[in-house]
């Protein structure tokens, strides 16, 4: 996350990796989106707040306390885990129109 190496769209785009560049919520997948904006991870975002209730990217990526908070957020939210490559389950056949 701190270095920009992550399973997110901006990383895939930069290295020309043929992977989806959209977040599961449909927005462009960037470090800032995943950490600060994505509604999928909103329930865990309180882990990122400093003692004044703020979330400051510079602090999250550049201070020992911020890095600890960021690690807790990532562990709790699975925000930077690679999406599953497993195929979706097959759809049941619709036999209502036969």
RAGIHU-V92388 format. One record per pair of residues at least 12 apart in sequence whose C-alpha atoms are under 7 Angstrom apart, sorted by the first residue. I is the first residue (numbers start at 1). J is the second residue. If there is no record, write none. Layout:
# RAGIHU-V92388
i=I j=J
i=I j=J
This chain:
# RAGIHU-V92388
i=2 j=61
i=6 j=80
i=7 j=80
i=7 j=81
i=7 j=82
i=8 j=21
i=8 j=29
i=8 j=30
i=9 j=21
i=9 j=22
i=9 j=28
i=9 j=29
i=9 j=30
i=10 j=29
i=10 j=30
i=25 j=40
i=34 j=79
i=41 j=77
i=41 j=79
i=44 j=73
i=44 j=76
i=44 j=77
i=45 j=73
i=47 j=69
i=47 j=72
i=47 j=73
i=48 j=69
i=48 j=70
i=48 j=73
